[in-house]
Amino acid sequence: MTKGRSPNYPQLTLEEAIQRIRPLYEAAHTYSTEKRVIAENLGYNGLHGKSLTLIGALRRYALLEPEGEGMRVSDDAVTILELPKGDPQRMAALGRAAFAPRLFAEMYAEFGNVLPNDVTLKHHLIKKQFLPKAAEEVVRVYRANLELVKEETGAYNDDMIQPAEVKTLSLQPERTPPTPNTEGFARSSATVPQTGFKVEISDKAVFVSYSGTVDRGVIERLIKYLEITRDAFTASHASDDEPDVESKAK
């Protein structure tokens, strides 16, 4: 028997994660709390595989965040728990949480609002070193998260990432003629005239290239995309030391 391990991902849906963090919020509010105490408030008798897996999932959704020598319930988690459905602040916090896991942010940037079928998604994940069973679980969780966001916001609106439009701000010019998107994927390989500029930041440089007409709305969506990407990067890197999901294959 051989043992394989898939990349880390939250095995809970966002809705389940919100339900699981509520008892911790009611017990500790937003005070920094030791992991052992967090595990107990989550219903476990100490730190072990299951409790650490749940804590890792809550961190990946940015519902828990490090503070001092412990962790605390995040501001976005408080917003989600305290504000009613339909509140703009709650919808924005929900969107940030849904795409806080690095894998889910990558999938949203890759596929956008319209997902391909499960077979295509599973194949995409297997190429990223996921075991087949784990890939199926990722698809289930990710679809559930998108449905939750859609249900609460009414649609994937301007408070969410808009990868189909942000993707046109590619750093590399395309050279092939425009082709229609027949599979509902968010990105396109269409050729369009591009221009851009260079921004130097300390000893690093950022190149921004764009195509078509760039107006205030496009810039605002780009800012939102960068903000969510920043939050997802921070949350995912902060939780890289937490065990999450391990899948075995015979």
ChimeraX commands (.cxc) that place a marker at each C-alpha (Angstrom):
marker #1 position 0.00,0.00,0.00 radius 0.5
marker #1 position 1.34,3.40,-0.90 radius 0.5
marker #1 position 0.50,6.55,0.92 radius 0.5
marker #1 position -0.14,9.84,-0.82 radius 0.5
marker #1 position -0.93,13.29,0.45 radius 0.5
marker #1 position -2.91,15.96,-1.37 radius 0.5
marker #1 position -2.17,19.68,-1.00 radius 0.5
marker #1 position -3.88,21.33,1.96 radius 0.5
marker #1 position -7.45,22.53,1.57 radius 0.5
marker #1 position -10.36,23.17,3.96 radius 0.5
marker #1 position -12.51,20.05,4.05 radius 0.5
marker #1 position -15.39,22.03,5.58 radius 0.5
marker #1 position -17.66,24.21,3.50 radius 0.5
marker #1 position -17.70,27.87,4.49 radius 0.5
marker #1 position -21.22,27.45,5.87 radius 0.5
marker #1 position -20.04,24.60,8.10 radius 0.5
marker #1 position -17.01,26.61,9.19 radius 0.5
marker #1 position -19.23,29.52,10.22 radius 0.5
marker #1 position -21.37,27.17,12.29 radius 0.5
marker #1 position -18.31,25.63,13.94 radius 0.5
marker #1 position -16.71,28.93,14.95 radius 0.5
marker #1 position -19.86,30.32,16.60 radius 0.5
marker #1 position -19.34,28.49,19.95 radius 0.5
marker #1 position -15.78,29.81,20.11 radius 0.5
marker #1 position -17.00,33.35,19.46 radius 0.5
marker #1 position -19.65,33.02,22.16 radius 0.5
marker #1 position -17.07,31.71,24.64 radius 0.5
marker #1 position -14.03,33.88,23.89 radius 0.5
marker #1 position -15.40,36.69,21.73 radius 0.5
marker #1 position -12.34,38.25,20.02 radius 0.5
marker #1 position -9.79,37.69,22.81 radius 0.5
marker #1 position -6.54,35.93,21.98 radius 0.5
marker #1 position -6.92,32.30,23.05 radius 0.5
marker #1 position -4.52,29.37,23.33 radius 0.5
marker #1 position -4.96,26.59,20.79 radius 0.5
marker #1 position -5.79,24.07,23.49 radius 0.5
marker #1 position -8.62,26.24,24.80 radius 0.5
marker #1 position -9.82,26.88,21.26 radius 0.5
marker #1 position -9.98,23.13,20.67 radius 0.5
marker #1 position -12.01,22.67,23.85 radius 0.5
marker #1 position -14.45,25.41,22.84 radius 0.5
marker #1 position -14.79,23.71,19.47 radius 0.5
marker #1 position -15.94,20.55,21.24 radius 0.5
marker #1 position -12.71,18.54,21.50 radius 0.5
marker #1 position -10.82,17.29,24.54 radius 0.5
marker #1 position -7.46,18.65,23.43 radius 0.5
marker #1 position -5.11,19.12,20.50 radius 0.5
marker #1 position -5.05,16.14,18.15 radius 0.5
marker #1 position -5.62,15.37,14.50 radius 0.5
marker #1 position -9.30,16.27,14.32 radius 0.5
marker #1 position -9.12,19.45,16.37 radius 0.5
marker #1 position -6.03,20.69,14.52 radius 0.5
marker #1 position -7.70,19.92,11.20 radius 0.5
marker #1 position -10.70,22.06,12.17 radius 0.5
marker #1 position -8.52,24.88,13.48 radius 0.5
marker #1 position -6.54,24.77,10.23 radius 0.5
marker #1 position -9.74,24.99,8.17 radius 0.5
marker #1 position -10.99,27.98,10.18 radius 0.5
marker #1 position -7.66,29.72,9.62 radius 0.5
marker #1 position -7.75,29.04,5.90 radius 0.5
marker #1 position -11.14,30.74,5.72 radius 0.5
marker #1 position -9.61,33.62,7.74 radius 0.5
marker #1 position -12.26,33.14,10.43 radius 0.5
marker #1 position -9.45,32.61,12.92 radius 0.5
marker #1 position -6.29,34.70,12.89 radius 0.5
marker #1 position -3.05,34.70,14.91 radius 0.5
marker #1 position -2.74,37.19,17.75 radius 0.5
marker #1 position 0.12,37.16,20.20 radius 0.5
marker #1 position 0.84,33.61,21.30 radius 0.5
marker #1 position -2.69,32.47,20.49 radius 0.5
marker #1 position -5.46,33.08,17.99 radius 0.5
marker #1 position -8.64,35.12,17.90 radius 0.5
marker #1 position -11.92,35.18,16.01 radius 0.5
marker #1 position -11.34,37.53,13.08 radius 0.5
marker #1 position -13.21,40.75,12.36 radius 0.5
marker #1 position -14.73,39.20,9.23 radius 0.5
marker #1 position -16.00,36.27,11.29 radius 0.5
marker #1 position -17.63,38.70,13.74 radius 0.5
marker #1 position -19.24,40.56,10.85 radius 0.5
marker #1 position -20.63,37.33,9.39 radius 0.5
marker #1 position -21.92,36.13,12.76 radius 0.5
marker #1 position -23.40,39.42,13.96 radius 0.5
marker #1 position -24.91,41.09,10.90 radius 0.5
marker #1 position -28.08,39.86,9.18 radius 0.5
marker #1 position -28.22,38.34,5.73 radius 0.5
marker #1 position -28.31,40.98,3.04 radius 0.5
marker #1 position -26.17,43.48,4.94 radius 0.5
marker #1 position -23.50,44.81,2.53 radius 0.5
marker #1 position -20.71,44.45,5.09 radius 0.5
marker #1 position -21.70,40.83,5.75 radius 0.5
marker #1 position -21.80,40.04,2.04 radius 0.5
marker #1 position -18.33,41.52,1.55 radius 0.5
marker #1 position -16.93,39.60,4.53 radius 0.5
marker #1 position -18.53,36.41,3.24 radius 0.5
marker #1 position -16.90,36.92,-0.14 radius 0.5
marker #1 position -13.49,37.46,1.42 radius 0.5
marker #1 position -13.86,34.33,3.55 radius 0.5
marker #1 position -15.01,32.17,0.62 radius 0.5
marker #1 position -11.86,32.96,-1.37 radius 0.5
marker #1 position -9.41,33.27,1.53 radius 0.5
marker #1 position -8.11,29.70,1.02 radius 0.5
marker #1 position -5.32,30.05,-1.51 radius 0.5
marker #1 position -6.61,27.10,-3.57 radius 0.5
marker #1 position -10.08,28.63,-3.85 radius 0.5
marker #1 position -8.69,32.04,-4.81 radius 0.5
marker #1 position -6.70,30.32,-7.57 radius 0.5
marker #1 position -9.76,28.40,-8.77 radius 0.5
marker #1 position -11.84,31.57,-8.87 radius 0.5
marker #1 position -9.17,33.39,-10.85 radius 0.5
marker #1 position -8.95,30.38,-13.18 radius 0.5
marker #1 position -12.64,29.68,-13.78 radius 0.5
marker #1 position -14.54,32.76,-12.66 radius 0.5
marker #1 position -18.27,32.73,-12.10 radius 0.5
marker #1 position -19.12,29.85,-14.46 radius 0.5
marker #1 position -17.55,26.54,-13.50 radius 0.5
marker #1 position -16.92,23.67,-15.90 radius 0.5
marker #1 position -18.36,20.27,-15.04 radius 0.5
marker #1 position -17.09,18.16,-12.16 radius 0.5
marker #1 position -15.02,15.90,-14.41 radius 0.5
marker #1 position -13.08,18.88,-15.77 radius 0.5
marker #1 position -12.59,20.38,-12.31 radius 0.5
marker #1 position -11.40,17.04,-10.93 radius 0.5
marker #1 position -8.89,16.67,-13.77 radius 0.5
marker #1 position -7.66,20.23,-13.15 radius 0.5
marker #1 position -7.03,19.39,-9.48 radius 0.5
marker #1 position -5.38,16.05,-10.16 radius 0.5
marker #1 position -2.86,17.91,-12.32 radius 0.5
marker #1 position -2.16,20.01,-9.22 radius 0.5
marker #1 position -1.15,16.82,-7.36 radius 0.5
marker #1 position -4.51,16.12,-5.67 radius 0.5
marker #1 position -5.47,12.52,-5.20 radius 0.5
marker #1 position -8.75,11.63,-6.97 radius 0.5
marker #1 position -10.85,11.35,-3.79 radius 0.5
marker #1 position -9.46,14.61,-2.44 radius 0.5
marker #1 position -10.13,16.32,-5.78 radius 0.5
marker #1 position -13.77,15.24,-5.61 radius 0.5
marker #1 position -14.03,16.65,-2.08 radius 0.5
marker #1 position -12.49,19.97,-3.16 radius 0.5
marker #1 position -15.04,20.25,-5.96 radius 0.5
marker #1 position -17.89,19.58,-3.51 radius 0.5
marker #1 position -16.69,22.16,-0.99 radius 0.5
marker #1 position -15.88,24.79,-3.60 radius 0.5
marker #1 position -19.25,24.48,-5.34 radius 0.5
marker #1 position -21.03,24.73,-1.98 radius 0.5
marker #1 position -19.11,27.91,-1.17 radius 0.5
marker #1 position -20.01,29.52,-4.49 radius 0.5
marker #1 position -23.66,28.64,-3.95 radius 0.5
marker #1 position -23.57,30.16,-0.47 radius 0.5
marker #1 position -22.12,33.40,-1.79 radius 0.5
marker #1 position -24.63,33.48,-4.63 radius 0.5
marker #1 position -27.53,32.77,-2.28 radius 0.5
marker #1 position -26.55,35.51,0.15 radius 0.5
marker #1 position -25.59,38.18,-2.37 radius 0.5
marker #1 position -28.12,37.35,-5.06 radius 0.5
marker #1 position -25.31,37.07,-7.60 radius 0.5
marker #1 position -21.56,37.30,-7.97 radius 0.5
marker #1 position -21.54,41.09,-7.94 radius 0.5
marker #1 position -19.01,43.89,-7.87 radius 0.5
marker #1 position -18.19,43.15,-4.23 radius 0.5
marker #1 position -16.64,39.91,-5.41 radius 0.5
marker #1 position -13.59,39.22,-7.53 radius 0.5
marker #1 position -14.23,39.77,-11.25 radius 0.5
marker #1 position -11.56,37.54,-12.82 radius 0.5
marker #1 position -13.05,37.57,-16.31 radius 0.5
marker #1 position -12.31,41.28,-16.52 radius 0.5
marker #1 position -9.18,41.37,-14.39 radius 0.5
marker #1 position -7.61,38.63,-16.50 radius 0.5
marker #1 position -7.42,41.02,-19.46 radius 0.5
marker #1 position -4.77,42.92,-17.48 radius 0.5
marker #1 position -2.24,40.26,-18.43 radius 0.5
marker #1 position 1.48,40.86,-18.10 radius 0.5
marker #1 position 2.12,38.98,-21.33 radius 0.5
marker #1 position 0.68,40.08,-24.69 radius 0.5
marker #1 position -1.38,37.47,-26.51 radius 0.5
marker #1 position -0.67,36.65,-30.13 radius 0.5
marker #1 position -3.60,34.52,-31.27 radius 0.5
marker #1 position -6.87,35.79,-32.79 radius 0.5
marker #1 position -9.92,36.14,-30.53 radius 0.5
marker #1 position -11.85,32.91,-30.03 radius 0.5
marker #1 position -15.26,32.50,-28.44 radius 0.5
marker #1 position -15.34,30.99,-24.95 radius 0.5
marker #1 position -17.36,27.83,-25.50 radius 0.5
marker #1 position -16.77,26.14,-22.15 radius 0.5
marker #1 position -17.66,28.96,-19.77 radius 0.5
marker #1 position -14.11,29.49,-18.57 radius 0.5
marker #1 position -13.37,32.91,-17.14 radius 0.5
marker #1 position -10.10,33.56,-18.88 radius 0.5
marker #1 position -9.51,34.06,-22.58 radius 0.5
marker #1 position -6.56,33.75,-24.93 radius 0.5
marker #1 position -7.83,36.51,-27.21 radius 0.5
marker #1 position -5.34,38.88,-28.80 radius 0.5
marker #1 position -5.87,42.55,-28.11 radius 0.5
marker #1 position -3.55,45.55,-28.39 radius 0.5
marker #1 position -1.87,46.18,-25.07 radius 0.5
marker #1 position -0.05,49.00,-23.34 radius 0.5
marker #1 position 1.17,49.43,-19.82 radius 0.5
marker #1 position 3.60,50.90,-17.34 radius 0.5
marker #1 position 6.23,49.93,-14.78 radius 0.5
marker #1 position 6.04,50.71,-11.07 radius 0.5
marker #1 position 9.24,50.43,-9.03 radius 0.5
marker #1 position 8.77,49.43,-5.38 radius 0.5
marker #1 position 12.02,49.49,-3.42 radius 0.5
marker #1 position 14.29,46.98,-5.19 radius 0.5
marker #1 position 11.38,45.32,-6.99 radius 0.5
marker #1 position 9.32,46.26,-10.01 radius 0.5
marker #1 position 5.71,45.61,-10.97 radius 0.5
marker #1 position 4.65,45.67,-14.61 radius 0.5
marker #1 position 1.03,46.52,-15.38 radius 0.5
marker #1 position -0.26,46.00,-18.90 radius 0.5
marker #1 position -3.81,46.44,-20.07 radius 0.5
marker #1 position -5.95,46.19,-23.17 radius 0.5
marker #1 position -9.09,47.89,-24.36 radius 0.5
marker #1 position -10.66,50.80,-22.53 radius 0.5
marker #1 position -9.76,51.14,-18.86 radius 0.5
marker #1 position -12.24,53.24,-16.92 radius 0.5
marker #1 position -12.89,53.93,-13.25 radius 0.5
marker #1 position -15.02,50.80,-12.88 radius 0.5
marker #1 position -12.24,48.54,-14.17 radius 0.5
marker #1 position -9.71,50.15,-11.82 radius 0.5
marker #1 position -12.03,49.75,-8.84 radius 0.5
marker #1 position -12.56,46.06,-9.63 radius 0.5
marker #1 position -8.81,45.60,-9.97 radius 0.5
marker #1 position -8.31,47.18,-6.55 radius 0.5
marker #1 position -10.89,44.81,-5.06 radius 0.5
marker #1 position -9.18,41.86,-6.71 radius 0.5
marker #1 position -5.80,42.87,-5.29 radius 0.5
marker #1 position -7.26,43.42,-1.82 radius 0.5
marker #1 position -8.88,39.98,-1.77 radius 0.5
marker #1 position -5.71,38.39,-3.17 radius 0.5
marker #1 position -3.69,40.12,-0.44 radius 0.5
marker #1 position -6.05,38.85,2.28 radius 0.5
marker #1 position -6.06,35.34,0.82 radius 0.5
marker #1 position -2.25,35.33,0.63 radius 0.5
marker #1 position -1.91,36.49,4.23 radius 0.5
marker #1 position -4.44,33.98,5.56 radius 0.5
marker #1 position -3.10,31.01,3.61 radius 0.5
marker #1 position 0.54,31.66,4.46 radius 0.5
marker #1 position -0.28,32.24,8.11 radius 0.5
marker #1 position -1.94,28.83,8.24 radius 0.5
marker #1 position 0.66,26.84,6.34 radius 0.5
marker #1 position 1.91,25.33,9.59 radius 0.5
marker #1 position -1.50,23.86,10.40 radius 0.5
marker #1 position -2.31,20.29,9.34 radius 0.5
marker #1 position -5.50,20.09,7.36 radius 0.5
marker #1 position -6.38,17.20,5.10 radius 0.5
marker #1 position -4.48,14.05,4.30 radius 0.5
marker #1 position -5.78,11.60,1.72 radius 0.5
marker #1 position -4.60,8.05,1.23 radius 0.5
marker #1 position -4.67,5.95,-1.90 radius 0.5
marker #1 position -4.09,2.27,-2.30 radius 0.5
marker link #1:1,2 radius 0.2
marker link #1:2,3 radius 0.2
marker link #1:3,4 radius 0.2
marker link #1:4,5 radius 0.2
marker link #1:5,6 radius 0.2
marker link #1:6,7 radius 0.2
marker link #1:7,8 radius 0.2
marker link #1:8,9 radius 0.2
marker link #1:9,10 radius 0.2
marker link #1:10,11 radius 0.2
marker link #1:11,12 radius 0.2
marker link #1:12,13 radius 0.2
marker link #1:13,14 radius 0.2
marker link #1:14,15 radius 0.2
marker link #1:15,16 radius 0.2
marker link #1:16,17 radius 0.2
marker link #1:17,18 radius 0.2
marker link #1:18,19 radius 0.2
marker link #1:19,20 radius 0.2
marker link #1:20,21 radius 0.2
marker link #1:21,22 radius 0.2
marker link #1:22,23 radius 0.2
marker link #1:23,24 radius 0.2
marker link #1:24,25 radius 0.2
marker link #1:25,26 radius 0.2
marker link #1:26,27 radius 0.2
marker link #1:27,28 radius 0.2
marker link #1:28,29 radius 0.2
marker link #1:29,30 radius 0.2
marker link #1:30,31 radius 0.2
marker link #1:31,32 radius 0.2
marker link #1:32,33 radius 0.2
marker link #1:33,34 radius 0.2
marker link #1:34,35 radius 0.2
marker link #1:35,36 radius 0.2
marker link #1:36,37 radius 0.2
marker link #1:37,38 radius 0.2
marker link #1:38,39 radius 0.2
marker link #1:39,40 radius 0.2
marker link #1:40,41 radius 0.2
marker link #1:41,42 radius 0.2
marker link #1:42,43 radius 0.2
marker link #1:43,44 radius 0.2
marker link #1:44,45 radius 0.2
marker link #1:45,46 radius 0.2
marker link #1:46,47 radius 0.2
marker link #1:47,48 radius 0.2
marker link #1:48,49 radius 0.2
marker link #1:49,50 radius 0.2
marker link #1:50,51 radius 0.2
marker link #1:51,52 radius 0.2
marker link #1:52,53 radius 0.2
marker link #1:53,54 radius 0.2
marker link #1:54,55 radius 0.2
marker link #1:55,56 radius 0.2
marker link #1:56,57 radius 0.2
marker link #1:57,58 radius 0.2
marker link #1:58,59 radius 0.2
marker link #1:59,60 radius 0.2
marker link #1:60,61 radius 0.2
marker link #1:61,62 radius 0.2
marker link #1:62,63 radius 0.2
marker link #1:63,64 radius 0.2
marker link #1:64,65 radius 0.2
marker link #1:65,66 radius 0.2
marker link #1:66,67 radius 0.2
marker link #1:67,68 radius 0.2
marker link #1:68,69 radius 0.2
marker link #1:69,70 radius 0.2
marker link #1:70,71 radius 0.2
marker link #1:71,72 radius 0.2
marker link #1:72,73 radius 0.2
marker link #1:73,74 radius 0.2
marker link #1:74,75 radius 0.2
marker link #1:75,76 radius 0.2
marker link #1:76,77 radius 0.2
marker link #1:77,78 radius 0.2
marker link #1:78,79 radius 0.2
marker link #1:79,80 radius 0.2
marker link #1:80,81 radius 0.2
marker link #1:81,82 radius 0.2
marker link #1:82,83 radius 0.2
marker link #1:83,84 radius 0.2
marker link #1:84,85 radius 0.2
marker link #1:85,86 radius 0.2
marker link #1:86,87 radius 0.2
marker link #1:87,88 radius 0.2
marker link #1:88,89 radius 0.2
marker link #1:89,90 radius 0.2
marker link #1:90,91 radius 0.2
marker link #1:91,92 radius 0.2
marker link #1:92,93 radius 0.2
marker link #1:93,94 radius 0.2
marker link #1:94,95 radius 0.2
marker link #1:95,96 radius 0.2
marker link #1:96,97 radius 0.2
marker link #1:97,98 radius 0.2
marker link #1:98,99 radius 0.2
marker link #1:99,100 radius 0.2
marker link #1:100,101 radius 0.2
marker link #1:101,102 radius 0.2
marker link #1:102,103 radius 0.2
marker link #1:103,104 radius 0.2
marker link #1:104,105 radius 0.2
marker link #1:105,106 radius 0.2
marker link #1:106,107 radius 0.2
marker link #1:107,108 radius 0.2
marker link #1:108,109 radius 0.2
marker link #1:109,110 radius 0.2
marker link #1:110,111 radius 0.2
marker link #1:111,112 radius 0.2
marker link #1:112,113 radius 0.2
marker link #1:113,114 radius 0.2
marker link #1:114,115 radius 0.2
marker link #1:115,116 radius 0.2
marker link #1:116,117 radius 0.2
marker link #1:117,118 radius 0.2
marker link #1:118,119 radius 0.2
marker link #1:119,120 radius 0.2
marker link #1:120,121 radius 0.2
marker link #1:121,122 radius 0.2
marker link #1:122,123 radius 0.2
marker link #1:123,124 radius 0.2
marker link #1:124,125 radius 0.2
marker link #1:125,126 radius 0.2
marker link #1:126,127 radius 0.2
marker link #1:127,128 radius 0.2
marker link #1:128,129 radius 0.2
marker link #1:129,130 radius 0.2
marker link #1:130,131 radius 0.2
marker link #1:131,132 radius 0.2
marker link #1:132,133 radius 0.2
marker link #1:133,134 radius 0.2
marker link #1:134,135 radius 0.2
marker link #1:135,136 radius 0.2
marker link #1:136,137 radius 0.2
marker link #1:137,138 radius 0.2
marker link #1:138,139 radius 0.2
marker link #1:139,140 radius 0.2
marker link #1:140,141 radius 0.2
marker link #1:141,142 radius 0.2
marker link #1:142,143 radius 0.2
marker link #1:143,144 radius 0.2
marker link #1:144,145 radius 0.2
marker link #1:145,146 radius 0.2
marker link #1:146,147 radius 0.2
marker link #1:147,148 radius 0.2
marker link #1:148,149 radius 0.2
marker link #1:149,150 radius 0.2
marker link #1:150,151 radius 0.2
marker link #1:151,152 radius 0.2
marker link #1:152,153 radius 0.2
marker link #1:153,154 radius 0.2
marker link #1:154,155 radius 0.2
marker link #1:155,156 radius 0.2
marker link #1:156,157 radius 0.2
marker link #1:157,158 radius 0.2
marker link #1:158,159 radius 0.2
marker link #1:159,160 radius 0.2
marker link #1:160,161 radius 0.2
marker link #1:161,162 radius 0.2
marker link #1:162,163 radius 0.2
marker link #1:163,164 radius 0.2
marker link #1:164,165 radius 0.2
marker link #1:165,166 radius 0.2
marker link #1:166,167 radius 0.2
marker link #1:167,168 radius 0.2
marker link #1:168,169 radius 0.2
marker link #1:169,170 radius 0.2
marker link #1:170,171 radius 0.2
marker link #1:171,172 radius 0.2
marker link #1:172,173 radius 0.2
marker link #1:173,174 radius 0.2
marker link #1:174,175 radius 0.2
marker link #1:175,176 radius 0.2
marker link #1:176,177 radius 0.2
marker link #1:177,178 radius 0.2
marker link #1:178,179 radius 0.2
marker link #1:179,180 radius 0.2
marker link #1:180,181 radius 0.2
marker link #1:181,182 radius 0.2
marker link #1:182,183 radius 0.2
marker link #1:183,184 radius 0.2
marker link #1:184,185 radius 0.2
marker link #1:185,186 radius 0.2
marker link #1:186,187 radius 0.2
marker link #1:187,188 radius 0.2
marker link #1:188,189 radius 0.2
marker link #1:189,190 radius 0.2
marker link #1:190,191 radius 0.2
marker link #1:191,192 radius 0.2
marker link #1:192,193 radius 0.2
marker link #1:193,194 radius 0.2
marker link #1:194,195 radius 0.2
marker link #1:195,196 radius 0.2
marker link #1:196,197 radius 0.2
marker link #1:197,198 radius 0.2
marker link #1:198,199 radius 0.2
marker link #1:199,200 radius 0.2
marker link #1:200,201 radius 0.2
marker link #1:201,202 radius 0.2
marker link #1:202,203 radius 0.2
marker link #1:203,204 radius 0.2
marker link #1:204,205 radius 0.2
marker link #1:205,206 radius 0.2
marker link #1:206,207 radius 0.2
marker link #1:207,208 radius 0.2
marker link #1:208,209 radius 0.2
marker link #1:209,210 radius 0.2
marker link #1:210,211 radius 0.2
marker link #1:211,212 radius 0.2
marker link #1:212,213 radius 0.2
marker link #1:213,214 radius 0.2
marker link #1:214,215 radius 0.2
marker link #1:215,216 radius 0.2
marker link #1:216,217 radius 0.2
marker link #1:217,218 radius 0.2
marker link #1:218,219 radius 0.2
marker link #1:219,220 radius 0.2
marker link #1:220,221 radius 0.2
marker link #1:221,222 radius 0.2
marker link #1:222,223 radius 0.2
marker link #1:223,224 radius 0.2
marker link #1:224,225 radius 0.2
marker link #1:225,226 radius 0.2
marker link #1:226,227 radius 0.2
marker link #1:227,228 radius 0.2
marker link #1:228,229 radius 0.2
marker link #1:229,230 radius 0.2
marker link #1:230,231 radius 0.2
marker link #1:231,232 radius 0.2
marker link #1:232,233 radius 0.2
marker link #1:233,234 radius 0.2
marker link #1:234,235 radius 0.2
marker link #1:235,236 radius 0.2
marker link #1:236,237 radius 0.2
marker link #1:237,238 radius 0.2
marker link #1:238,239 radius 0.2
marker link #1:239,240 radius 0.2
marker link #1:240,241 radius 0.2
marker link #1:241,242 radius 0.2
marker link #1:242,243 radius 0.2
marker link #1:243,244 radius 0.2
marker link #1:244,245 radius 0.2
marker link #1:245,246 radius 0.2
marker link #1:246,247 radius 0.2
marker link #1:247,248 radius 0.2
marker link #1:248,249 radius 0.2
marker link #1:249,250 radius 0.2
view
